Amino acid sequence: MKSPNTYLIKLLYIFVALFLLAALTLQVLSSTGRLPQTLPPGVPMVVSVAALMLALGVLLRRLWIIDRLLTRQQPQRATPLFPDHPVREVLQMQEVEQERSQRISRMSHELRTPITSINGFAELLMGDDSVSGEAREFAGIIHTEAQRLSQMINTVLTEVQLAEDTVGSDLKAVTSDR
């Protein structure tokens, strides 16, 4: 469920956009000489200045949030004018990505280590002159299948790493690029 602040912020953005559109319309009407006679001539300028001030306030809020993300400041206390919810969400996403990366690293180790051992033992058996016949044939099958499994693991882990790099690069660009 979204917080009431989120809805208020979206409403503020809509209000700012409409206000800027009204200011632009008034300026165009004023410059073309089509401004209604009942409207004082200074109104377009006043509305334009007010709209620009409001837009500047919204821009400052966004810059403040970006600065908090880049400096990785933990939210302390949200003010009504500058709520911290986007900062918290991005920091949580970053923590989730780090945990995911650690899980992939552990999984890679846990899968590759036994397969490497199986491959090594199968090669030893195949190279041992005292092993002959059916045992050497079984060692060859074990070696072939272990290599196939190793290639499959490498492919899957590479695809996971590539997917992580693409997802993580956007997040890293926001949080660590200075």
C-alpha positions, 0 to 999 in steps of 0.5 A, a space after each residue: 500500500 502506498 503512503 499518503 505522501 506518495 499520492 500528495 507528491 504525485 498530485 503536486 507534480 500534476 499541479 505543477 505541470 498544469 500550472 506551467 501549462 497555464 503559464 505557457 498558454 498565458 504567455 503565448 496569448 499575451 505575445 500574440 495579442 489575444 489576451 482577453 481585455 478583462 485580464 490585466 496585462 501583468 497577469 501572464 508574467 506573475 503566473 509565469 514567475 509563480 509557476 517557475 518558482 513552484 517548478 524550481 521547488 520540485 526540482 530542488 526536492 528531486 536534487 535533494 533526493 538524488 544527493 542523498 542517494 549519491 552520498 548514501 546517507 541513511 534517512 534520519 527524519 523525513 520532513 513534510 517537504 522532503 520525504 525520504 521514501 525513495 531513498 529508503 527504497 533504493 537503499 533496500 534494493 541495493 542491499 537485496 542486490 548485494 545479498 543476491 550476488 553473495 548467494 550466486 557466489 556461494 552457489 557457484 562455489 558449491 556447484 563447481 567444487 564437487 564437479 571439479 573433484 569428480 572430474 579429477 578423480 575420473 581422470 585419475 582412474 582413466 590414467 591409472 594403468 591398474 584400472 582396466 576394462 569396464 572400470 575404465 569405461 565407467 570412468 570415461 562416462 563419469 568424466 564425460 558427464 561431469 564435464 557436460 554438467 560443468 559446462 551446463 553450470 558455467 552457462 547457467 551461472 554466466 547467464 545469471 551473472 549477466 542478468 545481475 550485471 544488467 540489473 545491478 548496473 542501473 542501481 550502481 549508477 544511481 548509488 555509486 557514480 559520482 
